[in-house]
Amino acid sequence: MLCCSVLSCAVPSEGGRGVAWRRLRMEPRESWAALAAGGVAGVCVDLILFPLDTVKTRLQSPQGFRKAGGFRGIYAGVPSTAIGSFPNAAAFFITYEYVKSLLHRGSASYLTPVTHMVAASFGEMVACLIRVPSEVIKQRAQVSPSSSTFRILSHTLYHEGIQGLYRGYKSTVLREDLWSWKQGHVVDSWQSAVCGAFAGGFAAAVTTPLDVAKTRIMLAKAGSTNASGNVLTALSGIWRTQGLSGTHAFDLHPWHAQHPVAESTTVLPEDVCITRSETSEKASMGATCPCLFAGVVPRMTAISLGGFIFLGTYEKTRQLLL
């Protein structure tokens, strides 16, 4: 999800969770207030910035932005995000607080930052058990705006089983853990939020290749090389076929392959297919496959804005609950 992507989901987890980490020890009432406020803030960030996340996913999609839907159905896949956002944030906060309390016992004060970061890493691993299935369905819906979320869920379970919902788990955990280590600091003021927005935007740009790899893995056709979930294989495939600027190539996903591929099809590396007869036509349309930094602008924008939205919503909700 964007939140968290980017705490409760792509943006909350990437854009502002640190707000809820302001104390090493909180009273039970404060802990539950932080949990609820974090969940509400995560949902708000995900829903408000969902269009940016859709644009980013379609830019990273193997079939190219226009083929993935362009600006049509910009809220495709939002049910998956709406359902998974709050429990994802709850799983993170509960795990984070529990691990942090265990590590803090008897530890020196100078180890406090390490305690925060390690606890956050464990929180991400647990939260991804909820986040990844939601992300898989969301991204597949985003590149298939004509298909409903329920239809895509049913299709995934029928053809790939439960393991299909966890496609890209390792790449997602890797991406989110990098965010956790980057943001293992306290955000106590709007001034800090401004600094965090700039830092978050830079970090978003640097980790974009991992995000592209995650998208390629989640959208890959069942049985293909990328479907194995190997991050390095996905990254090397993108570099080999698209590099930094991108080249013309189109992937056929199970829910897109409604028409057979022409006999003149040439199979390119990383399960990317394009017909010779369509090459010039698609090239003239400006459709390109995602390069390693595809979608970097909407990703940076969403994460920077997400921090402000998360902070404001979190603080207001927390005040109402206490």
Buried (B, 14 or more C-beta within 10 A) or exposed (E): BBBBBBBBBBBBBBBBBBBBBEEBEBEEEBBBBBBBBBBBBBBBBBBBBBBBBBBBBBBBBBBBBBBBBBEEBBBBBBBBBBBBBBBBBBBBBBBBBBBBBEBBEEEEEEEBEBBBBBBBBBBBBBBBBBBBBBBBBBBBBBBBBEBBBEEBBEBBEEEBEEEBBBBBBBBBBBBBBBBBBBBBBBBEEEEBBEBBBEBBBBBBBEBBBBBBBBBBBBBBBEEBBBBEBBBEBBBBBBEEBBEEEBBBBBBBBBBBEEEEEEEEBEEBEBBBBBBEEBBEEBEEEEBBBBBBBBBBBBBBBBBBBBBBBBBBBBBEBBEEBE
